[in-house]
């Protein structure tokens, strides 16, 4: 399943900063319906993401009924995105 969406990049401050783009509620609901077949544990869902010209592998993180797409620094720097940047994303879920 391929999903395209836009969202603002957010930052989670822990011991080190992490960056995410929230998956919209409707798309999160579709993913959740398939989660049992897709997850490899802890509710995370492996995906291939694409932002701009940069493709990357990661895993969606469930939180508060939605999924969040982690954005690696290599992707963030290559595409020149900062916190609150509006990001167009394409993800491939489940092959």
Secondary structure by P-SEA (a helix, b strand, c coil): ccccbbbbbbbbbccbbbbbbbccaaaaaaaaaacccccccccbbbbbbbcccbbbbbbbbbcccbbbbbbcaaaaaaaccccccbbbbbbbccc
